[in-house]
Amino acid sequence: MSVSAVTHLNFRGDARAALDFYRSVFGGDLVMVTYKDAGNVQEPSEADQVMWGQVTADSGFRVMAYDVPSRMPWSQGENAFFVSLRGETAEEITSYWKKLSEDATVLRPLEPAQWAPLYGMLRDRFGVTWVVDVASEYNAS
């Protein structure tokens, strides 16, 4: 038996664009259900917004997202969550970093760190903060 945690991103009208962008970065399959598709339209102007969406890539990457209906409170926030992206090689991580950093704010450049061969942090064009690193064994000394 196993369990997995998947980052679930909440947007106000940008979920489709965000999921399309993450699919362009990581590849894989995109599945989306709109409020109209689900028969759950409460506000006609939001019928084509995403009620549930997910990108799943062969690499193991997976992210879910939806558009919070206008009748519910929503605030993008500053540090409500980070998405941690860890890979096994510098080449793999550098490739994702280059794509994620398009129109992003780099908070810490992708470079060697005391705890990882490569580590960086950025806020992408959708306001999501990503911490990106090459996984390595931790040596407590």
C-alpha positions as CSV (number, residue, x, y, z in Angstrom):
1,M,0.0,0.0,0.0
2,S,1.3,3.5,-0.8
3,V,0.1,7.0,-0.6
4,S,1.3,10.1,-2.4
5,A,0.9,13.8,-1.9
6,V,0.2,16.0,-4.9
7,T,0.4,19.8,-5.0
8,H,-3.0,21.3,-5.6
9,L,-2.8,24.9,-6.9
10,N,-5.8,27.3,-6.5
11,F,-6.3,30.1,-9.0
12,R,-8.9,32.7,-9.9
13,G,-9.4,32.2,-13.6
14,D,-5.8,31.2,-14.5
15,A,-5.9,27.4,-13.9
16,R,-6.2,26.5,-17.6
17,A,-3.2,28.7,-18.5
18,A,-1.2,27.4,-15.6
19,L,-1.8,23.8,-16.3
20,D,-1.0,24.4,-20.0
21,F,2.3,26.0,-19.0
22,Y,3.3,23.2,-16.6
23,R,2.6,20.7,-19.3
24,S,4.8,22.6,-21.6
25,V,7.6,22.5,-19.0
26,F,7.3,18.8,-17.8
27,G,5.4,17.2,-20.7
28,G,2.9,14.5,-19.9
29,D,-0.9,14.3,-20.0
30,L,-3.3,17.1,-19.2
31,V,-6.8,16.4,-18.0
32,M,-9.3,19.2,-17.3
33,V,-12.9,19.3,-16.2
34,T,-14.8,22.6,-16.4
35,Y,-17.7,23.6,-14.2
36,K,-19.9,23.2,-17.3
37,D,-18.5,19.7,-18.0
38,A,-19.4,18.7,-14.4
39,G,-22.8,20.3,-14.5
40,N,-21.9,22.5,-11.7
41,V,-22.3,26.0,-13.1
42,Q,-23.2,28.4,-10.3
43,E,-22.0,31.6,-12.1
44,P,-22.5,31.6,-15.9
45,S,-19.3,33.6,-16.5
46,E,-17.3,30.9,-14.8
47,A,-18.8,27.9,-16.8
48,D,-15.6,27.3,-18.8
49,Q,-13.2,27.7,-15.8
50,V,-11.4,24.6,-14.4
51,M,-13.2,22.7,-11.7
52,W,-10.5,20.1,-11.6
53,G,-7.3,19.7,-13.7
54,Q,-4.1,17.6,-13.5
55,V,-0.8,17.3,-15.3
56,T,0.8,13.9,-15.0
57,A,4.2,13.2,-16.6
58,D,6.1,9.9,-17.1
59,S,8.9,11.4,-15.0
60,G,6.6,11.2,-11.9
61,F,5.7,14.9,-12.0
62,R,2.1,15.6,-11.1
63,V,0.2,18.8,-10.2
64,M,-3.5,19.5,-9.8
65,A,-5.2,22.9,-10.1
66,Y,-8.6,24.5,-10.2
67,D,-10.3,27.9,-10.4
68,V,-11.8,29.0,-7.0
69,P,-15.4,30.2,-7.7
70,S,-16.0,33.8,-7.2
71,R,-18.5,33.0,-4.4
72,M,-15.7,31.6,-2.3
73,P,-12.8,33.6,-0.7
74,W,-9.4,33.4,-2.4
75,S,-6.1,35.2,-2.0
76,Q,-2.9,34.3,-3.8
77,G,-0.9,34.9,-0.7
78,E,2.8,35.3,-0.4
79,N,4.2,32.2,1.3
80,A,1.2,29.9,1.6
81,F,3.1,27.0,0.0
82,F,6.1,26.2,-2.2
83,V,6.3,23.5,-4.8
84,S,9.5,21.4,-4.3
85,L,10.9,20.0,-7.5
86,R,13.7,17.5,-6.9
87,G,15.6,15.6,-9.6
88,E,18.5,13.2,-9.8
89,T,20.7,15.0,-12.3
90,A,21.9,18.6,-12.9
91,E,20.9,18.3,-16.6
92,E,17.3,17.4,-15.7
93,I,16.9,20.1,-13.1
94,T,18.6,22.7,-15.3
95,S,16.2,21.9,-18.2
96,Y,13.1,22.4,-16.0
97,W,14.6,25.5,-14.4
98,K,15.1,27.2,-17.8
99,K,11.4,26.6,-18.7
100,L,10.0,27.5,-15.3
101,S,12.0,30.7,-15.2
102,E,10.3,32.1,-18.3
103,D,8.7,35.4,-17.2
104,A,9.5,34.4,-13.5
105,T,11.1,36.3,-10.7
106,V,14.2,34.5,-9.6
107,L,14.4,34.6,-5.8
108,R,17.7,32.6,-5.6
109,P,19.6,31.6,-8.8
110,L,20.1,27.9,-9.6
111,E,23.6,27.2,-8.3
112,P,25.5,24.9,-5.9
113,A,24.4,25.1,-2.3
114,Q,25.8,23.7,0.9
115,W,23.1,21.0,1.0
116,A,22.7,20.3,-2.8
117,P,24.7,20.2,-6.0
118,L,22.2,22.7,-7.4
119,Y,19.5,24.7,-5.7
120,G,17.3,27.6,-6.8
121,M,14.1,29.3,-6.0
122,L,11.8,31.3,-8.3
123,R,8.2,32.7,-8.4
124,D,6.7,31.7,-11.7
125,R,4.5,34.0,-13.8
126,F,1.4,32.6,-12.0
127,G,2.7,33.5,-8.6
128,V,3.7,30.0,-7.6
129,T,7.0,29.7,-5.7
130,W,9.2,26.8,-6.7
131,V,12.2,25.4,-4.8
132,V,14.3,23.4,-7.3
133,D,17.2,21.2,-6.5
134,V,19.2,18.1,-7.3
135,A,18.6,15.5,-4.7
136,S,21.6,14.4,-2.7
137,E,22.2,12.5,0.5
138,Y,22.3,14.7,3.6
139,N,25.4,14.5,5.6
140,A,24.9,15.8,9.1
141,S,28.3,16.9,10.4
